[in-house]
Amino acid sequence: MSKRSIMTTIILPVLLISVLVIVLVNNQREYPGELVFAQDKVDFGTIPEWEGTVTRSVTAKNVGRSPLRIERIRAGCSYAKINGPKLIQPDEEGTFEVVLNPKIVPPDAKAATAILFTDSARTPQVYLTIVAASKRFATLSAKICDFGQIIPETTHEKKIKLCVNMPLNLNKIRLMPSAHPSLTLKMSPDPNSACFLITIQLKVPKKWKQENTESRPYNVEKLFSSGLTVAFPNERTLTLPIAARIVLPVTVQPKTLSFGAVDKDANPSAEFTLSAKTDFRVLSIQLPNYLRVTTPDDWTQSLHAYNAQSQQEKRFKVFWQVENSPILLREEIKVLTTADTIPVSIPVYGLIRTTESETTSTTKR
């Protein structure tokens, strides 16, 4: 085969095909698909959650010169779903439907950002903002009923407002019986609105039954936890957690006294404070004979004179008489007050530094 024949039959066609491919590729890069939404935000406003799913439509146009493929869609939230075409031809529009489930839409207006991933180099990701809030079929004015710190044998009360938004037979709304005997629940119409007032009363006894064991006093802080359940005629319920921390009528700070390690000729001291919500008196203080308790402010006044003052807080100072004490101090101070029949217990710890010979001698004795 001659050189002319080779040029005509092989090389020239290959060159023409290569040029054509380059032109096509360049044209595709120069005029890719490009997705543009008619509006970049879909605002649903506030939607009643009892009316079921809600759909809004938004259009997007391919303003490029090549077909554009939608590879995947990420809604950006759990309560929305976006449906739409997988392919949009040049200069054509596609309609995307945003479907919301109001039951899981947050009650307050919230924005979520949806992302459409495309095969376009110019618009690989296109963003769409979804704004929505839901109107619940019924609402409670609080997320939790927290009584804070409470004292046994005292009555505490809270009021919670219940508002019903969905058309219901209000006469059939009821409070489920409380699982805890310390709770008393009552519901009545609110005179100032079209809602209801739920009155929650809590009165914890000084003793409680724990499984099948005997009754025990509240001698330590204990967390009270229960709940309120409102039942509606549409077979739905609302639940309100109820919490409180049960404390003694008289509390002590710090809860433990520690003198640490001291020398045998030291005269260490520590302070503690008794507090109550009402005035109280100290009836007696029990402690070992090598501990001594005095009262402020000059630490010399008598307990009788100290009790004569009307106070909800009383401070004390404890002296450790080291010379009369065992090496390891591990005792307890008990303070009986007019606020409670159970004395306040304060653990006391300390250690006397000794030489090795003294320690050996003490051990042998």
C-alpha positions as CSV (number, residue, x, y, z in Angstrom):
1,M,0.0,0.0,0.0
2,S,1.4,3.4,-1.0
3,K,1.9,6.3,1.4
4,R,-0.9,8.2,-0.3
5,S,-3.3,5.3,0.2
6,I,-2.3,5.0,3.9
7,M,-3.0,8.7,4.4
8,T,-6.3,8.6,2.7
9,T,-7.7,5.4,4.2
10,I,-6.3,5.4,7.8
11,I,-4.6,8.5,9.1
12,L,-7.0,11.1,7.7
13,P,-10.2,9.5,9.1
14,V,-8.5,9.0,12.5
15,L,-7.6,12.7,12.5
16,L,-11.2,13.7,11.6
17,I,-12.7,11.5,14.3
18,S,-10.3,13.0,16.9
19,V,-11.2,16.5,15.9
20,L,-14.9,15.7,16.1
21,V,-14.5,14.2,19.6
22,I,-12.5,17.2,20.8
23,V,-15.2,19.6,19.5
24,L,-18.0,17.6,21.1
25,V,-16.2,17.5,24.5
26,N,-15.4,21.2,24.3
27,N,-19.0,22.1,23.4
28,Q,-20.2,20.0,26.4
29,R,-17.8,21.7,28.8
30,E,-18.7,25.1,27.5
31,Y,-22.5,24.6,27.6
32,P,-23.2,22.2,30.5
33,G,-26.6,21.7,32.1
34,E,-27.4,24.2,34.8
35,L,-30.3,23.9,37.3
36,V,-32.0,27.1,38.6
37,F,-35.0,27.1,41.0
38,A,-37.8,29.6,40.4
39,Q,-37.6,30.3,44.1
40,D,-34.9,29.1,46.5
41,K,-37.2,28.9,49.6
42,V,-40.5,27.0,50.3
43,D,-42.3,28.5,53.3
44,F,-45.1,26.2,54.6
45,G,-46.0,28.6,57.5
46,T,-47.7,27.0,60.5
47,I,-49.5,23.8,59.6
48,P,-52.0,21.9,61.8
49,E,-50.4,18.5,62.6
50,W,-53.8,16.8,62.7
51,E,-54.6,17.5,59.0
52,G,-52.1,15.0,57.6
53,T,-49.2,15.5,55.2
54,V,-48.9,18.8,53.3
55,T,-47.3,19.2,49.8
56,R,-45.9,22.3,48.1
57,S,-44.5,22.4,44.6
58,V,-41.5,24.3,43.2
59,T,-40.2,24.4,39.7
60,A,-36.6,24.4,38.5
61,K,-35.3,25.0,35.0
62,N,-32.3,23.6,33.2
63,V,-30.8,26.9,31.7
64,G,-27.8,25.0,30.1
65,R,-27.5,23.4,26.7
66,S,-27.0,19.8,27.9
67,P,-29.3,17.4,29.6
68,L,-29.0,17.6,33.4
69,R,-29.4,14.5,35.6
70,I,-30.5,14.7,39.3
71,E,-28.3,12.1,41.0
72,R,-29.8,12.3,44.5
73,I,-31.7,14.5,46.8
74,R,-31.0,15.1,50.5
75,A,-34.0,16.7,52.3
76,G,-31.9,18.1,55.2
77,C,-34.5,17.0,57.9
78,S,-36.5,14.0,59.0
79,Y,-39.9,15.5,58.4
80,A,-39.6,16.4,54.7
81,K,-39.4,14.4,51.5
82,I,-38.7,15.7,48.0
83,N,-39.9,14.1,44.9
84,G,-39.0,15.2,41.4
85,P,-37.7,14.2,37.9
86,K,-34.4,12.4,37.4
87,L,-33.5,14.1,34.1
88,I,-34.3,17.6,32.8
89,Q,-33.6,18.5,29.2
90,P,-32.1,21.8,28.1
91,D,-34.4,24.8,28.4
92,E,-37.0,22.7,30.1
93,E,-38.6,22.9,33.6
94,G,-39.0,20.2,36.2
95,T,-41.5,20.2,39.1
96,F,-40.3,19.1,42.5
97,E,-42.8,18.3,45.3
98,V,-41.9,18.9,48.9
99,V,-44.0,16.7,51.2
100,L,-44.1,17.4,55.0
101,N,-45.2,15.2,57.8
102,P,-46.6,17.8,60.3
103,K,-46.6,15.3,63.2
104,I,-42.8,15.5,63.4
105,V,-42.3,19.1,62.3
106,P,-41.0,21.2,65.3
107,P,-43.7,23.5,66.9
108,D,-41.5,26.6,66.4
109,A,-40.6,27.8,62.9
110,K,-37.5,26.2,61.7
111,A,-35.5,26.2,58.5
112,A,-34.0,23.1,56.9
113,T,-31.7,23.1,53.8
114,A,-32.3,20.5,51.1
115,I,-29.5,19.7,48.6
116,L,-30.0,18.4,45.1
117,F,-26.9,16.8,43.7
118,T,-26.6,16.9,39.9
119,D,-24.1,15.8,37.2
120,S,-23.5,19.4,36.1
121,A,-20.1,20.9,36.6
122,R,-21.7,24.3,36.9
123,T,-24.3,23.4,39.5
124,P,-23.2,20.2,41.2
125,Q,-25.2,21.1,44.3
126,V,-28.4,23.2,44.3
127,Y,-29.9,24.3,47.6
128,L,-33.5,24.7,48.6
129,T,-34.6,26.1,52.0
130,I,-37.7,24.6,53.7
131,V,-39.4,26.6,56.4
132,A,-42.2,25.2,58.5
133,A,-43.8,25.1,61.9
134,S,-46.5,22.8,63.2
135,K,-49.5,23.5,65.4
136,R,-49.9,20.7,67.9
137,F,-53.4,19.2,68.5
138,A,-52.8,20.1,72.2
139,T,-50.0,21.7,74.2
140,L,-48.9,21.9,77.8
141,S,-47.4,25.2,79.1
142,A,-44.3,23.4,80.5
143,K,-42.0,20.6,79.3
144,I,-41.4,19.4,82.8
145,C,-43.0,20.1,86.2
146,D,-40.0,20.6,88.5
147,F,-40.8,21.3,92.2
148,G,-37.1,21.8,93.0
149,Q,-36.2,21.0,96.6
150,I,-39.0,19.8,98.8
151,I,-39.3,18.8,102.5
152,P,-41.3,15.6,103.5
153,E,-44.7,16.2,105.0
154,T,-45.1,19.6,103.3
155,T,-47.6,20.3,100.4
156,H,-46.2,21.8,97.2
157,E,-48.4,22.9,94.3
158,K,-47.8,23.8,90.6
159,K,-50.3,24.8,87.9
160,I,-49.9,23.8,84.3
161,K,-52.0,25.1,81.4
162,L,-53.4,22.7,78.8
163,C,-54.7,24.1,75.5
164,V,-56.5,22.1,72.9
165,N,-56.2,23.3,69.3
166,M,-57.9,20.4,67.4
167,P,-61.7,20.2,67.4
168,L,-62.4,17.6,70.1
169,N,-65.1,16.7,72.6
170,L,-63.5,18.6,75.5
171,N,-65.8,16.8,78.0
172,K,-64.0,13.5,77.3
173,I,-60.5,14.7,78.1
174,R,-59.3,13.1,81.3
175,L,-56.3,12.8,83.5
176,M,-54.9,9.3,83.9
177,P,-54.6,8.2,87.6
178,S,-51.2,8.9,89.0
179,A,-49.0,6.0,89.7
180,H,-47.6,7.7,92.8
181,P,-49.7,8.1,95.9
182,S,-47.9,11.4,96.8
183,L,-49.4,13.1,93.8
184,T,-52.8,14.7,93.6
185,L,-54.1,15.8,90.1
186,K,-57.0,18.0,89.2
187,M,-58.2,19.6,86.0
188,S,-60.5,22.6,85.6
189,P,-61.4,25.3,83.0
190,D,-59.1,28.3,83.0
191,P,-61.2,31.4,83.7
192,N,-58.9,33.6,81.7
193,S,-58.7,31.6,78.5
194,A,-60.3,28.7,76.5
195,C,-57.7,26.3,78.0
196,F,-57.6,24.1,81.1
197,L,-55.6,24.4,84.3
198,I,-54.1,21.3,85.7
199,T,-53.3,21.6,89.4
200,I,-50.5,19.3,90.6
201,Q,-50.0,18.8,94.3
202,L,-47.1,16.9,95.8
203,K,-46.8,15.8,99.4
204,V,-44.1,13.2,100.2
205,P,-44.3,11.3,103.5
206,K,-41.4,11.1,105.9
207,K,-41.2,7.3,105.3
208,W,-41.5,5.3,102.1
209,K,-41.9,1.7,101.3
210,Q,-39.1,0.2,99.2
211,E,-40.2,-3.0,97.5
212,N,-41.2,-5.4,100.3
213,T,-38.8,-4.0,102.9
214,E,-39.8,-2.1,106.0
215,S,-40.6,1.6,105.9
216,R,-37.5,3.8,106.1
217,P,-37.0,7.5,106.8
218,Y,-35.7,10.0,104.2
219,N,-32.3,10.3,105.9
220,V,-30.6,11.1,102.6
221,E,-31.4,13.3,99.6
222,K,-33.6,11.4,97.2
223,L,-34.8,12.2,93.7
224,F,-38.6,12.1,93.2
225,S,-39.7,11.2,89.6
226,S,-43.1,10.5,88.2
227,G,-45.4,11.7,85.4
228,L,-48.7,13.2,84.4
229,T,-50.7,11.7,81.5
230,V,-53.6,13.5,79.7
231,A,-55.8,11.2,77.6
232,F,-57.8,12.6,74.7
233,P,-60.9,11.2,72.8
234,N,-58.8,10.8,69.6
235,E,-56.8,8.1,71.5
236,R,-53.8,10.3,71.8
237,T,-52.0,11.3,75.0
238,L,-49.7,14.0,76.3
239,T,-47.2,13.2,79.1
240,L,-45.6,15.6,81.5
241,P,-42.6,14.5,83.6
242,I,-42.7,15.5,87.3
243,A,-39.5,15.8,89.3
244,A,-38.4,17.0,92.7
245,R,-35.5,16.5,95.1
246,I,-36.4,15.5,98.6
247,V,-34.3,17.1,101.2
248,L,-34.2,16.9,105.0
249,P,-35.9,19.8,106.9
250,V,-32.5,20.8,108.1
251,T,-29.5,20.5,105.8
252,V,-25.8,20.7,106.6
253,Q,-22.8,22.2,104.8
254,P,-20.3,20.7,104.4
255,K,-21.8,17.2,104.7
256,T,-18.5,15.8,106.0
257,L,-15.9,17.3,108.2
258,S,-12.3,16.4,107.5
259,F,-9.3,17.6,109.6
260,G,-6.8,15.8,107.4
261,A,-3.5,14.8,108.8
262,V,-2.4,16.9,111.8
263,D,0.5,17.0,114.3
264,K,0.0,15.7,117.8
265,D,0.4,19.1,119.3
266,A,-2.0,20.8,116.9
267,N,-5.4,22.4,117.8
268,P,-7.3,22.0,114.5
269,S,-10.9,23.3,114.0
270,A,-13.5,23.1,111.3
271,E,-16.9,24.7,110.7
272,F,-20.4,23.6,109.6
273,T,-23.7,25.3,109.0
274,L,-27.2,24.1,109.6
275,S,-29.9,25.6,107.3
276,A,-33.7,25.3,107.2
277,K,-36.6,27.1,105.4
278,T,-38.1,28.1,108.8
279,D,-36.8,29.1,112.2
280,F,-35.5,26.3,114.3
281,R,-33.7,25.5,117.5
282,V,-30.9,23.1,118.3
283,L,-32.0,20.7,121.1
284,S,-28.8,18.7,121.6
285,I,-25.5,17.8,120.0
286,Q,-24.0,14.4,120.5
287,L,-20.2,13.9,119.9
288,P,-17.2,12.1,121.4
289,N,-15.4,13.8,124.4
290,Y,-12.3,14.7,122.3
291,L,-14.4,16.9,120.0
292,R,-15.8,20.2,121.2
293,V,-18.5,22.4,119.5
294,T,-18.8,26.1,120.0
295,T,-21.1,28.7,118.5
296,P,-20.4,32.0,116.6
297,D,-19.7,34.8,116.3
298,D,-17.2,35.1,119.0
299,W,-17.4,31.3,119.5
300,T,-18.0,31.8,123.3
301,Q,-21.7,32.2,123.6
302,S,-23.8,29.4,125.1
303,L,-26.1,27.2,123.1
304,H,-29.1,28.4,125.1
305,A,-28.3,32.1,124.2
306,Y,-27.6,31.1,120.6
307,N,-31.0,29.4,120.3
308,A,-32.8,32.4,121.6
309,Q,-32.0,34.2,118.3
310,S,-34.6,33.6,115.6
311,Q,-32.6,32.1,112.7
312,Q,-33.0,29.9,109.7
313,E,-29.2,29.3,109.6
314,K,-26.8,28.4,112.4
315,R,-23.1,28.1,112.2
316,F,-20.9,25.9,114.5
317,K,-17.2,25.4,115.0
318,V,-15.7,22.0,115.9
319,F,-12.4,21.7,117.8
320,W,-10.4,18.5,117.8
321,Q,-8.6,17.9,121.1
322,V,-5.8,15.8,119.6
323,E,-4.1,15.0,122.9
324,N,-7.1,13.0,124.1
325,S,-8.0,11.4,120.8
326,P,-7.0,8.1,119.1
327,I,-4.7,8.3,116.1
328,L,-7.4,7.7,113.6
329,L,-10.5,9.9,114.0
330,R,-13.6,8.4,112.5
331,E,-16.6,9.6,114.4
332,E,-20.0,11.2,113.9
333,I,-21.7,14.3,115.2
334,K,-25.4,14.1,115.7
335,V,-27.5,17.3,116.0
336,L,-31.1,17.1,117.0
337,T,-33.3,20.1,116.1
338,T,-36.9,21.3,116.5
339,A,-37.3,21.0,112.7
340,D,-37.2,17.2,112.6
341,T,-37.3,14.2,114.8
342,I,-34.4,12.6,113.0
343,P,-31.0,14.1,114.0
344,V,-28.6,15.5,111.4
345,S,-25.5,13.3,111.1
346,I,-22.1,14.7,110.2
347,P,-19.2,12.3,109.7
348,V,-15.9,13.5,111.0
349,Y,-12.5,12.3,109.9
350,G,-8.9,13.0,110.8
351,L,-5.4,11.4,111.3
352,I,-2.7,12.3,113.9
353,R,0.8,12.2,112.4
354,T,3.1,9.9,114.5
355,T,6.7,8.6,114.3
356,E,7.3,5.0,113.4
357,S,8.2,4.1,117.0
358,E,5.0,5.6,118.3
359,T,3.0,3.7,115.7
360,T,4.7,0.4,116.7
361,S,4.1,1.1,120.4
362,T,0.4,1.8,119.8
363,T,0.1,-1.3,117.7
364,K,1.6,-3.5,120.4
365,R,-0.7,-2.1,123.1
